[in-house]
Amino acid sequence: MPMIDKTPADVCARGEEEGMLSQEELRLLRDTLRRNHVGSELISLEELQRVLGEGRGGLPVEGRQAFRPVWRTVYRTEDRMGLCHTLLALPTGEILLIGPYLGRPLARAERLELWERAGISPQEQKNLHEYYGSLAVLLPGDRLFAMLDSFCESLWETPAFSVVELDQPSLSIHGLARGADRAEGFDAHLVHMHTMETRYAFENELMRAVTLGQMQKQELLSAFSLEQFEQRSSDPIRNLQNYDIIMNTLLRKAAEQAGVHPIHLDRVSSSFARRIEELQEPSANLPLMKEIFRAYCRLVRKHAIRHYSLPVQKTVLLIDADLSAELSPRALAEAQGLSLGYLDKIFKAETGVTLTAYIRAERMKLAMQLLRTTQLQIQTVAQHCGMMDVQYFSRLFKRETGMTPKAYREHAKRS
């Protein structure tokens, strides 16, 4: 272990010389870790030394020297349970402890062997599979490590710092902030509570993302593990399907809260319900879940109308419900007992486009979709878009897209 002449206590007395801790940077780092399902705690040097100096059951380990982290050094450790932590000293004299997380995926058989070597009885392992499934897997080069490196460079005002792998660690399964092991084994109730908290936090974060239409947050699902959820069936495919049904329901409710009308939600929800029942391979599950997530985000982006006034909401729903119907601005105004001038005015004010332009844009979107995905005749496509005159439809389509319907279809096939 490299020895540097500055310990946390030294830094407290001479922080201005070694670089002062930015609370804002620390808050950003910890918040980013939390959002990626990695815990972090600020602990005292005494607490760190106590736990590292104890064996299972809180008993001292003879011959083990007190550990003192030194300045400009990041420590990483993997304990006997395969759980990883990263720690470093701060100018305040505290220790920033990051973890637990997994440094690599651990297959079920490998976990069982680890637990056996650690002396965990099968009776104590009841909730451990769920707990491990709730932990993030951080591989070397993960973006969170890159962010931590940037934090350390800023903290120590130099890119030159050491990374030390600690040997013979003895961290508890709950992390230091959650206390050491019980004398007679791990507290299964606490493990189960932590797993449930992680699961609900994960679901709530996905629902918030859908409510805001944040499609970029689909990567949350990449760290998703079904092992953190109750396995209600001996059939692994049935377990996948059961949880996919739950997610389909939760994300549908999130989109509804964002103001998407049930007429759109039902179509998407029913489609995915069928696809979930057709799931055959575990490898197809994550792509399907991401597709479900993206679909509800798209609905929110396109159809969330809660912030519109009631007349504009009704107008948008009338248009989206049937683009083949009579959708002239006058007909839409009369359907609600409004004057055309009033509806035109508030629609433009709230949506930023005229009512006529909105109807035309929605019809052209439908036309492009049908031309890309079907072999319907051009005349039939025009009728689906509420235009009986195919020549007028073709002129309008070319004006909006720069191509005739036939050329657009051929271009879509080549692409």
Secondary structure, DSSP 8 states (H G I E B T S, - for coil): ----S--HHHHHHTHHHH----HHHHHHHHHHHHHTT--EEEE-HHHHHHHHTB-TTS-B-TT-------TTEEEEEE-TTS-EEEEEE-TTS-EEEEEEEBSS---HHHHHHHHHHTT--GGGGTTHHHHHHTS-B--TT-HHHHHHHHHHHHHHTSS--EEEE--S----TT-GGG---BTTB--HHHHHHHHHHHHHHHHHHHHHHHHTT-GGGGGGGGG--GGGS---SS-HHHHHHHHHHHHHHHHHHHHHHTT--HHHHHHHHHHHHHHHHT---GGGHHHHHHHHHHHHHHHHHHH--TTS-HHHHHHHHHHHH-TTS---HHHHHHHTT--HHHHHHHHHHHHSS-HHHHHHHHHHHHHHHHHHH----HHHHHHHTT---HHHHHHHHHHHHSS-HHHHHHHHHH-
